[in-house]
Amino acid sequence: MNLIEIKNLELPELQIYRKLRGNAFDADNSFIADSPKVVNMLLEGDIMVNSILATREYYTENRVLIERSEIPKCYVGERQLLETIVGHKMHHNVMMHGRRPENVPLEKMGDRIMMLDALSNMENVGAIARSAAALGVDSMMMPVAAPHPYGRRAIRVSMGYVSRLHIHRFDDLQLSISKLKALGYTIYGAEADKSAVALSTLDTVPDKWVVIMGNEEAGLSSEILRQCDHAVQIEMASGVKSFNVSIAASIIMHWMVVK
């Protein structure tokens, strides 16, 4: 393991760690991840890593994993120095700069897909990714304009499990639904709507399915619901209108999988 001792804070290679907004990484299709649990989960997969920025303690504790991963550049420095570079107090001892996986073609997605219709909250995207991985739903879709699942907060909330999913980002939701139907998927729209059936009444689930979760505020539009094969809703106590979208997605995924 060849550690690069940080002596010059202005090294061009280190400036990427100062850019924490998601759109700062769109040009080169990269991402920043932090915390040992998240970084180690990503390293155990097949993510392409550009560099790691960490304390010597992190490298010592994870020597076997680091050496196996063949990381191009391993920068090392004291925590205080790392905090100077990233511009905020760190509650962990490692950050990683990696390459986002390529967009997976629809034809290569799994048989179970969570489709997110323009969610605005990155934490919700990460929470759904974590639940999907836990429940054996290995594919997720979202619009190009929506928060990226490899955004820093999304990765952190997913605990790195987003790396276990096939990810497809699309430009046109309705066109994507049509393509999925042509590939043999049954489309379910999750919405508290009078046309929706109760989730518990789904006695059987097809082998290939897609569940579409709507925006946190707007839900699914009537046009999208009409395009779905089925609309489903979760039964709730009187006076409660909705779940958080990540909770609702988890409940629906669990029901679809166990059926």
C-alpha positions in Angstrom: 0.0 0.0 0.0 1.6 3.2 -1.2 0.3 6.1 1.0 0.7 9.7 -0.2 1.5 12.0 2.7 -0.4 15.3 2.2 2.0 18.2 2.3 0.3 20.6 -0.1 -3.4 21.4 0.6 -3.8 23.0 -2.8 -3.0 19.8 -4.8 -5.5 19.7 -7.7 -6.3 16.1 -6.9 -7.6 17.0 -3.5 -10.0 19.8 -4.6 -12.7 17.3 -5.5 -13.2 16.7 -1.8 -14.3 20.3 -1.3 -17.2 19.9 -3.8 -20.1 18.4 -1.9 -23.0 19.4 -4.1 -24.3 16.7 -6.4 -24.1 18.7 -9.6 -20.4 19.2 -9.1 -19.8 15.6 -10.0 -22.0 15.4 -13.1 -19.3 16.5 -15.6 -17.1 13.5 -14.9 -19.8 11.1 -13.6 -18.1 10.7 -10.2 -19.1 10.8 -6.6 -17.9 11.3 -3.0 -18.6 8.8 -0.2 -17.6 9.1 3.4 -17.5 7.0 6.7 -15.7 3.7 7.1 -18.8 1.5 6.8 -19.9 3.1 3.6 -16.5 3.3 1.9 -15.7 -0.3 2.9 -19.0 -1.5 1.5 -18.3 0.2 -1.8 -14.7 -1.2 -1.9 -16.1 -4.7 -1.5 -18.0 -4.3 -4.7 -16.8 -3.4 -8.2 -16.9 0.4 -8.0 -14.1 2.2 -9.8 -12.1 4.2 -7.2 -10.1 7.3 -8.1 -8.7 8.0 -4.7 -9.1 7.8 -0.9 -8.5 10.6 1.6 -8.1 9.2 5.1 -6.2 9.1 8.4 -3.4 6.7 9.0 -5.6 4.8 11.5 -8.2 4.0 8.7 -5.5 2.5 6.5 -4.1 0.5 9.3 -7.4 -0.9 10.3 -8.4 -1.8 6.7 -5.1 -2.7 5.2 -6.2 -6.0 3.7 -9.3 -4.4 2.0 -7.3 -1.4 0.7 -4.5 -3.6 -0.7 -7.0 -5.9 -2.4 -8.8 -3.0 -4.0 -5.7 -1.6 -5.8 -6.7 2.0 -5.3 -4.7 4.4 -7.6 -4.1 7.1 -4.9 -4.3 6.8 -1.2 -3.9 10.2 0.5 -3.1 10.2 4.2 -3.2 13.0 6.8 -4.2 13.9 10.3 -8.0 14.4 10.9 -7.4 18.2 11.5 -5.7 18.4 8.1 -8.5 16.5 6.4 -11.1 18.8 8.0 -9.1 21.8 6.6 -9.4 20.3 3.1 -13.1 19.4 3.2 -14.0 22.6 5.0 -16.1 21.1 7.8 -15.8 19.0 11.0 -15.5 15.3 10.2 -17.1 12.7 12.4 -15.3 9.9 10.6 -11.8 9.3 9.2 -12.2 8.5 5.5 -13.6 9.9 2.3 -13.6 8.3 -1.2 -13.8 9.7 -4.7 -15.2 7.1 -7.1 -16.8 6.7 -10.5 -20.5 6.3 -10.8 -21.5 3.0 -12.5 -22.7 3.2 -16.1 -26.4 3.4 -16.8 -27.8 -0.1 -17.0 -29.9 -0.8 -20.1 -33.5 -1.6 -19.5 -33.0 -5.0 -21.1 -30.4 -5.9 -18.4 -32.4 -4.8 -15.4 -33.7 -7.3 -12.8 -37.2 -8.8 -12.6 -38.1 -6.5 -9.6 -37.7 -2.8 -10.2 -38.4 0.2 -8.0 -39.1 3.3 -10.2 -38.9 6.7 -8.6 -40.9 9.5 -10.2 -38.9 12.7 -9.5 -38.3 12.3 -5.8 -36.8 15.5 -4.5 -35.2 14.3 -1.3 -31.8 12.6 -1.6 -32.2 10.8 1.8 -35.4 9.2 0.5 -33.6 7.9 -2.5 -30.8 6.4 -0.3 -33.3 4.9 2.1 -35.3 3.2 -0.7 -32.0 1.9 -2.2 -31.1 0.4 1.2 -34.5 -1.3 1.6 -34.4 -2.6 -2.0 -31.0 -4.2 -1.4 -32.2 -5.7 1.9 -35.4 -7.2 0.3 -33.8 -8.6 -2.8 -35.1 -5.9 -5.2 -32.0 -5.4 -7.3 -33.0 -2.7 -9.7 -34.0 1.0 -9.3 -34.9 3.7 -11.8 -35.2 7.5 -11.6 -35.3 10.5 -13.9 -32.1 12.1 -15.0 -33.2 15.4 -13.5 -33.8 13.9 -10.1 -31.3 13.4 -7.2 -28.6 10.9 -8.2 -28.5 7.7 -6.2 -24.7 8.2 -5.9 -25.2 11.6 -4.4 -23.2 11.9 -1.1 -26.2 11.9 1.2 -28.0 9.2 -0.8 -25.0 6.9 -0.5 -24.6 7.6 3.2 -28.2 6.8 3.9 -28.1 3.7 1.8 -25.0 2.6 3.8 -23.3 1.9 0.5 -25.9 -0.7 -0.5 -26.9 1.3 -3.6 -23.8 -0.3 -5.1 -25.6 -3.6 -5.2 -28.4 -2.3 -7.4 -28.8 -2.0 -11.2 -29.4 1.7 -11.8 -31.2 3.1 -14.8 -31.8 6.9 -15.2 -34.3 8.0 -17.8 -35.4 11.1 -19.6 -39.1 10.3 -20.2 -41.2 8.4 -17.6 -44.1 7.5 -19.9 -41.8 6.3 -22.6 -39.9 4.2 -20.1 -43.1 2.6 -18.8 -44.1 1.7 -22.4 -40.7 0.1 -22.9 -40.9 -1.9 -19.7 -44.4 -3.2 -20.6 -42.9 -4.4 -24.0 -40.3 -6.2 -22.0 -42.9 -8.1 -20.1 -43.1 -6.2 -16.8 -46.4 -5.5 -15.0 -46.5 -1.9 -13.8 -47.9 -1.0 -10.3 -48.4 2.7 -9.3 -48.4 3.4 -5.6 -50.9 6.1 -4.8 -53.6 6.8 -2.2 -56.3 7.1 -4.9 -59.9 6.0 -5.1 -59.0 3.8 -8.0 -56.2 2.0 -6.1 -56.7 -1.4 -4.6 -55.5 -2.3 -1.1 -52.0 -3.8 -1.1 -53.2 -6.7 1.1 -55.6 -7.8 -1.6 -52.8 -8.7 -4.0 -52.9 -12.4 -3.7 -50.4 -13.1 -6.5 -47.5 -11.1 -7.9 -46.1 -11.6 -11.4 -42.5 -12.7 -11.9 -41.5 -9.4 -13.5 -42.9 -6.2 -11.9 -42.2 -2.5 -11.5 -43.5 -0.4 -8.6 -43.6 3.4 -9.3 -43.3 5.7 -6.3 -44.4 9.3 -6.8 -42.9 12.6 -5.8 -43.0 13.3 -2.0 -45.5 16.2 -2.4 -47.3 15.6 -5.7 -47.5 11.8 -5.8 -48.3 10.2 -9.2 -50.1 12.1 -11.8 -53.4 10.8 -13.3 -51.6 10.3 -16.6 -49.1 8.0 -15.1 -51.7 6.1 -13.1 -53.7 5.5 -16.3 -50.6 4.0 -17.8 -50.1 1.6 -14.9 -51.5 -1.9 -15.0 -52.6 -1.5 -11.4 -52.8 1.2 -8.7 -52.1 0.1 -5.2 -52.3 1.7 -1.8 -51.4 0.8 1.8 -54.2 0.6 4.3 -53.8 3.2 7.0 -55.6 4.2 10.2 -58.4 6.8 9.8 -57.1 10.3 9.7 -53.6 9.5 8.4 -53.1 10.5 4.8 -49.8 9.0 3.9 -46.5 7.4 4.8 -43.1 8.9 4.1 -42.3 7.7 0.6 -39.3 5.6 1.7 -41.4 3.8 4.3 -44.2 3.2 1.8 -41.7 1.9 -0.7 -40.3 -0.6 1.9 -43.7 -1.9 2.9 -44.8 -2.4 -0.8 -41.5 -4.1 -1.7 -41.7 -6.5 1.2 -45.3 -7.4 0.3 -44.4 -7.9 -3.4 -41.4 -10.1 -2.5 -43.0 -12.3 0.1 -45.9 -12.9 -2.3 
